[in-house]
Amino acid sequence: MSLKNNFFYLVLFAAYTPLLFLGITDLDEGAFSSTSLQMLREKQFLIPYLGDELRLEKPILTYIFQSISIFVFGISEFSLRFPSMVATFVWGFVFSKFIFSFKNDFKITSVLNIFLLLPGIFLMSSVATADAFLNLFITLAMISIYRFCENESEEELVRCSVWIGLGFLTKGLTIIAICGAVFFIFSTITKKFNKFLAAILSIKPWLIFFTITLPWLSYVYLKIGLEPLSYMFFGQSFGRYTTAFENHDGMFYYYFLVLPFVILTFFPDFVRSLFKLNLKDNLEKFLFTWLIFVFVFFSFSTTKLPHYLIYGLVPIVFFLQKIFLIDRERAPTILENIYQLLIWIMLLGIPYALIAFLPRDNFDISYSILEDTFNQSLYLSIVSFIILFLIVLAIARVEVNFFKKISAAFFLLILSVKILPLIVDLQQKDLRELGKKYANTKEKILAYKINKPSFSFYANVDYHRGLESNAIILTRTDKLKFLENEFEILDTQGNYLLIKIIDE
């Protein structure tokens, strides 16, 4: 392996490692984290609870993975982020191996490198939620679907049913909607609709799917009834498509704006790849169908979140690798150099934009973090040094693929060690420090007029909400005006307080 490749892998490793130690954020990560820890404390792993409330926004599998990780590694951010990181690397490897099995010039390491360099994949790789696992199972199911369309092997149908069953236990009906639709469309446009019919009418895959899913569904039904299950599988899945959850709405062109950012460093190469599509090739046709379906399907969803686009992001890795094979051994063009430079100028300005445009009346944000812990001069020096390094590479006319990859790796490194910690600390550092101070307290803690389950993870206590005179109350300074009772302040951290109601 050449020196420059060793350097590239070192930078990539340095970018991914800090993600494992980022603080936990609210709401989804906080809820998943606190629920997984509560399951471990209560030694029950089949019905997720967040405090006294059912946490059935998602099925059980991710909670189990996270609980196992906490049991093995202890209570830490690493324990929660490690399962998603493992799932991401497996996800990238199985896709790379699949592509290599059909395209021998698409080397596994080359495809995997591009996969790991995409900002959307990078950001998803350590999130303590269900999404990395769901993407892994979607990809595995898609691979089986394509192989079945090529060889009609019942073994592929069996594998597909296993992956869809596990995906169902990870995030409900999402995997069925995506994989089923792509299978239907692809089999129709390739005039292989009989294979689609054969698959859905085959009894064995259905038996395997229900063998995986029915034991847990039956247990939950017997314990808590049908209504919570209906909410989880229909309210959460179809409900998100027809109703904007938590104000996450957007116009139909929302994902046209998101796409350039999730593949930012390689966006021009993706645009070029669209002009080099070979839809006579079944593999390209399948991957393009997968990409377009996800893009269009979620564009018409009422609830819009950036990570929905990740469900269809993997095919882009294939199209980018096609361009990289075409471009190998040439030097970067002036336009390519300018594009990379513009990305770095944007990155250079992010902290200053935060300082300038953060709303000063947002009590969720700890502005003191910007003033006390963010070293602007150091950040400016580091990013400027990287820009100079890239300019030297451009002047030396290094091979264009290495130039883009090392730029992308440094981009992820800056995100990992500077930008993401800053963004997380702005929202979570005060809660995190307050939670650690009261870790393992025997007193009941209630959150009042705020929804911050990450606090309960750091305090290692059950998450409850409300107002009781015999409990410690976690609240925020802007919520004190709603209190009619006298209270004493036990502790403060930034905008957050722990108080106790004084009995009259």
BELPEFEN-V228455 format. One record per residue. N is the residue number from 1. RES is the residue in one letter. SS is DSSP state (~ for helix, > for strand, _ for the rest). OMEGA is omega as a letter, one per 40 degrees, with the letter a starting at -180 (999 if undefined). Layout:
{{N	RES	SS	OMEGA} {N	RES	SS	OMEGA}}
This chain:
{{1	M	_	a} {2	S	_	i} {3	L	~	a} {4	K	~	i} {5	N	~	i} {6	N	~	i} {7	F	~	i} {8	F	~	a} {9	Y	~	i} {10	L	~	i} {11	V	~	a} {12	L	~	i} {13	F	~	i} {14	A	~	i} {15	A	~	a} {16	Y	~	a} {17	T	~	a} {18	P	~	i} {19	L	~	a} {20	L	~	a} {21	F	~	i} {22	L	_	i} {23	G	_	i} {24	I	_	a} {25	T	_	i} {26	D	_	e} {27	L	_	a} {28	D	~	a} {29	E	~	i} {30	G	~	a} {31	A	~	i} {32	F	~	a} {33	S	~	a} {34	S	~	i} {35	T	~	a} {36	S	~	i} {37	L	~	i} {38	Q	~	i} {39	M	~	a} {40	L	~	i} {41	R	~	a} {42	E	~	i} {43	K	_	i} {44	Q	_	a} {45	F	_	a} {46	L	_	i} {47	I	_	a} {48	P	_	i} {49	Y	>	i} {50	L	>	a} {51	G	_	i} {52	D	_	a} {53	E	>	i} {54	L	>	i} {55	R	_	a} {56	L	_	i} {57	E	_	i} {58	K	_	i} {59	P	_	a} {60	I	_	a} {61	L	~	a} {62	T	~	i} {63	Y	~	i} {64	I	~	i} {65	F	~	a} {66	Q	~	i} {67	S	~	i} {68	I	~	a} {69	S	~	i} {70	I	~	i} {71	F	~	a} {72	V	~	a} {73	F	~	a} {74	G	_	a} {75	I	_	a} {76	S	_	i} {77	E	~	i} {78	F	~	a} {79	S	~	a} {80	L	~	a} {81	R	~	a} {82	F	~	i} {83	P	~	i} {84	S	~	i} {85	M	~	i} {86	V	~	i} {87	A	~	a} {88	T	~	a} {89	F	~	i} {90	V	~	i} {91	W	~	i} {92	G	~	a} {93	F	~	a} {94	V	~	i} {95	F	~	a} {96	S	~	i} {97	K	~	i} {98	F	~	i} {99	I	~	a} {100	F	~	a} {101	S	~	i} {102	F	~	a} {103	K	_	a} {104	N	_	i} {105	D	_	i} {106	F	_	a} {107	K	_	a} {108	I	~	a} {109	T	~	a} {110	S	~	i} {111	V	~	a} {112	L	~	i} {113	N	~	i} {114	I	~	i} {115	F	~	a} {116	L	~	a} {117	L	~	i} {118	L	_	a} {119	P	~	i} {120	G	~	i} {121	I	~	a} {122	F	~	a} {123	L	~	a} {124	M	~	a} {125	S	_	a} {126	S	_	a} {127	V	_	a} {128	A	_	i} {129	T	_	a} {130	A	_	a} {131	D	~	i} {132	A	~	i} {133	F	~	i} {134	L	~	i} {135	N	~	i} {136	L	~	a} {137	F	~	i} {138	I	~	a} {139	T	~	i} {140	L	~	i} {141	A	~	i} {142	M	~	i} {143	I	~	i} {144	S	~	i} {145	I	~	a} {146	Y	~	i} {147	R	~	i} {148	F	~	i} {149	C	~	a} {150	E	~	a} {151	N	~	i} {152	E	_	i} {153	S	_	i} {154	E	~	i} {155	E	~	i} {156	E	~	i} {157	L	~	i} {158	V	~	i} {159	R	~	a} {160	C	~	a} {161	S	~	i} {162	V	~	a} {163	W	~	i} {164	I	~	i} {165	G	~	i} {166	L	~	i} {167	G	~	i} {168	F	~	i} {169	L	~	i} {170	T	~	a} {171	K	~	i} {172	G	_	a} {173	L	_	a} {174	T	~	a} {175	I	~	i} {176	I	~	a} {177	A	~	a} {178	I	~	a} {179	C	~	i} {180	G	~	a} {181	A	~	i} {182	V	~	i} {183	F	~	a} {184	F	~	a} {185	I	~	a} {186	F	~	a} {187	S	~	i} {188	T	~	a} {189	I	~	i} {190	T	_	i} {191	K	_	i} {192	K	_	a} {193	F	~	i} {194	N	~	i} {195	K	~	i} {196	F	~	i} {197	L	~	i} {198	A	~	a} {199	A	~	a} {200	I	~	i} {201	L	~	i} {202	S	_	a} {203	I	~	a} {204	K	~	i} {205	P	~	i} {206	W	~	i} {207	L	~	i} {208	I	~	i} {209	F	~	a} {210	F	~	i} {211	T	~	i} {212	I	~	a} {213	T	~	a} {214	L	~	i} {215	P	~	i} {216	W	~	i} {217	L	~	a} {218	S	~	a} {219	Y	~	a} {220	V	~	i} {221	Y	~	a} {222	L	~	a} {223	K	~	a} {224	I	~	i} {225	G	_	a} {226	L	~	a} {227	E	~	i} {228	P	~	i} {229	L	~	i} {230	S	~	i} {231	Y	~	a} {232	M	~	a} {233	F	~	a} {234	F	~	i} {235	G	~	a} {236	Q	_	a} {237	S	~	a} {238	F	~	i} {239	G	~	i} {240	R	~	a} {241	Y	~	a} {242	T	~	a} {243	T	_	i} {244	A	_	i} {245	F	~	i} {246	E	~	i} {247	N	~	i} {248	H	_	i} {249	D	_	a} {250	G	_	i} {251	M	_	a} {252	F	_	a} {253	Y	_	a} {254	Y	~	a} {255	Y	~	i} {256	F	~	i} {257	L	~	a} {258	V	~	a} {259	L	~	a} {260	P	~	a} {261	F	~	a} {262	V	~	i} {263	I	_	a} {264	L	~	a} {265	T	~	a} {266	F	~	a} {267	F	~	i} {268	P	~	i} {269	D	~	i} {270	F	~	i} {271	V	~	i} {272	R	~	a} {273	S	~	i} {274	L	~	i} {275	F	_	a} {276	K	_	i} {277	L	_	i} {278	N	_	a} {279	L	_	i} {280	K	_	i} {281	D	_	a} {282	N	~	a} {283	L	~	i} {284	E	~	i} {285	K	~	i} {286	F	~	a} {287	L	~	i} {288	F	~	i} {289	T	~	i} {290	W	~	a} {291	L	~	a} {292	I	~	a} {293	F	~	a} {294	V	~	a} {295	F	~	a} {296	V	~	a} {297	F	~	a} {298	F	~	i} {299	S	~	a} {300	F	_	i} {301	S	_	i} {302	T	_	i} {303	T	_	a} {304	K	_	i} {305	L	_	a} {306	P	~	a} {307	H	~	i} {308	Y	~	a} {309	L	~	a} {310	I	~	i} {311	Y	~	i} {312	G	~	a} {313	L	_	a} {314	V	~	i} {315	P	~	i} {316	I	~	i} {317	V	~	i} {318	F	~	a} {319	F	~	i} {320	L	~	i} {321	Q	~	i} {322	K	~	i} {323	I	~	a} {324	F	~	i} {325	L	~	i} {326	I	~	a} {327	D	~	a} {328	R	_	i} {329	E	_	i} {330	R	_	i} {331	A	>	i} {332	P	_	i} {333	T	_	i} {334	I	~	a} {335	L	~	i} {336	E	~	i} {337	N	~	a} {338	I	~	a} {339	Y	~	i} {340	Q	~	i} {341	L	~	i} {342	L	~	i} {343	I	~	a} {344	W	~	i} {345	I	~	i} {346	M	~	a} {347	L	~	i} {348	L	~	a} {349	G	~	a} {350	I	~	a} {351	P	~	a} {352	Y	~	i} {353	A	~	i} {354	L	~	a} {355	I	~	a} {356	A	~	a} {357	F	~	i} {358	L	_	i} {359	P	_	a} {360	R	_	i} {361	D	_	a} {362	N	_	a} {363	F	_	i} {364	D	_	a} {365	I	_	i} {366	S	_	a} {367	Y	_	a} {368	S	~	i} {369	I	~	i} {370	L	~	a} {371	E	~	a} {372	D	~	a} {373	T	_	a} {374	F	_	a} {375	N	_	a} {376	Q	~	a} {377	S	~	i} {378	L	~	i} {379	Y	~	i} {380	L	~	a} {381	S	~	a} {382	I	~	a} {383	V	~	i} {384	S	~	i} {385	F	~	i} {386	I	~	i} {387	I	~	i} {388	L	~	i} {389	F	~	i} {390	L	~	i} {391	I	~	i} {392	V	~	i} {393	L	~	i} {394	A	~	i} {395	I	~	i} {396	A	_	i} {397	R	_	i} {398	V	_	i} {399	E	>	a} {400	V	~	a} {401	N	~	i} {402	F	~	i} {403	F	~	a} {404	K	~	a} {405	K	~	a} {406	I	~	i} {407	S	~	i} {408	A	~	a} {409	A	~	i} {410	F	~	i} {411	F	~	i} {412	L	~	i} {413	L	~	i} {414	I	~	i} {415	L	~	a} {416	S	~	a} {417	V	~	a} {418	K	~	a} {419	I	~	a} {420	L	~	i} {421	P	~	i} {422	L	~	a} {423	I	~	i} {424	V	~	a} {425	D	~	i} {426	L	~	a} {427	Q	~	a} {428	Q	~	a} {429	K	~	a} {430	D	~	i} {431	L	~	a} {432	R	~	a} {433	E	~	i} {434	L	~	i} {435	G	~	a} {436	K	~	i} {437	K	~	a} {438	Y	_	a} {439	A	_	i} {440	N	_	i} {441	T	_	i} {442	K	_	a} {443	E	_	i} {444	K	_	i} {445	I	>	i} {446	L	>	i} {447	A	>	a} {448	Y	_	i} {449	K	_	i} {450	I	_	i} {451	N	_	a} {452	K	_	a} {453	P	_	i} {454	S	~	i} {455	F	~	a} {456	S	~	i} {457	F	~	a} {458	Y	~	i} {459	A	~	a} {460	N	_	i} {461	V	_	i} {462	D	_	a} {463	Y	_	i} {464	H	>	i} {465	R	>	i} {466	G	_	a} {467	L	_	i} {468	E	_	a} {469	S	_	a} {470	N	_	a} {471	A	_	i} {472	I	>	a} {473	I	>	i} {474	L	>	i} {475	T	>	a} {476	R	>	a} {477	T	~	a} {478	D	~	a} {479	K	~	a} {480	L	~	a} {481	K	~	a} {482	F	~	a} {483	L	_	i} {484	E	_	a} {485	N	_	i} {486	E	_	a} {487	F	>	i} {488	E	>	a} {489	I	>	i} {490	L	>	a} {491	D	>	i} {492	T	>	i} {493	Q	>	a} {494	G	_	a} {495	N	_	a} {496	Y	>	a} {497	L	>	i} {498	L	>	a} {499	I	>	i} {500	K	>	i} {501	I	>	i} {502	I	_	i} {503	D	_	i} {504	E	_	999}}
